[in-house]
Amino acid sequence: MNTELLAKLESIVSKDLKIDEPMAKHSHYKIGGLATYFATAQTSEEVVELVRTAIVHELDWVVIGAGTNILVNDAGFDGLVIKMANRSIQIDETSGEVVAEAGALSAMVARQTAMQGLTGFEWAVGLPGTIGGAVRGNAGCFGGETKDNLVSVDIVDGETGELRSVSAKKLKMGYRESEVKNKPWIVLRAHFKLEPRDIERNMEKIEDVLQCRATSQPKNERCAGCAYKNFEFADLADIAELVDVIGKENIPPNFIDQKRIPAGWIIDQAGLKGFKVGGASISDVHGNFVINGDDATADHIVQLLAAVKTKVRNLYGVQLEEEIQLIGF
């Protein structure tokens, strides 16, 4: 082991550095082998120093938040895993400006802003992930998306170590996409602009979102959230096979109007709820959730994801795309 590197990492995060850390402890799937170095960064400054150290030592790195929407290889990750624990949230009720560090839980930002009379982030109250992850994948649900109220982000470049402020426009945020996915950027904090609204109305919205999630998604399962992106199409020709097999009259009109069909609905139509590979299975509650129900391995999950994609493509001519981030593959 590189003693110089080890000493430098310890000088940055001290007791928050672990060697050969089981990644199963840090993933909602409870799956994953050992990370050579695992550092928990309590501040954005620590994140920057860790990244710059990795660059100098030519060490592979990956950033995680709450461990949602990730699948770690059974062989682990030979490099530095940086866990974002920078969780500060600053709210200006007068201006509506909100600054949330990347490790802050999206649900906490939703609750705190709603309780201080600001609206625009209530949709995120049920998300298990962090603000950094929400920006990276433009997280969204129940009619809202991260980009809706995002002004800018502060990032550190994972290749140069430089600090930058990037406007929301330059992030080119789309459905579950942003430039953060395409560049070696690590989000340190996000700046939002929310609007004032009566607290009681905000809390009613919060309760509506929580109730909807409770009745439509699996609970208390080892699961990483939605496995696939919903399927987007430009015109009906792109879903001709799906329409031919299922019948246009059997496809909810709002799917056609929005030009986006939920992956869970497609998987359900294919009869794949409950489908298993090893210890991994498709949820019986929601077709877009893959469950580690019986000591699944990462390989089981990967095989199941591939099998579902193949079945859906063969049945309907629809190519699903994974939403889960693979680490160490």
Protein Blocks (a to p, Z undefined) as FASTA:
>chain_A
ZZklmmmmmmmnmmmpcehiafklmcfklpacddfbacddfbfklmmmmmmmmmmnopac
dddfeopaiacdfklpaddddddfbfbdcddfknopacddfklcfklmmmmmmmnopahj
lmmmmpcbdfklmmmnopaeehiafklmpcbdcdddfklopacdddfklnopaehiafkl
mpccdcfbdcdddddddfklmmmmmmmmmmmmmmmccehiacebjfbdcdddfblmlmmm
mmmmnopklpcfklmmnopacfklmmmmnopghiaehjbccdfkbmkbccdfbopafklm
mmmmmmmmmmmmmmnopacddfbdcehZZ
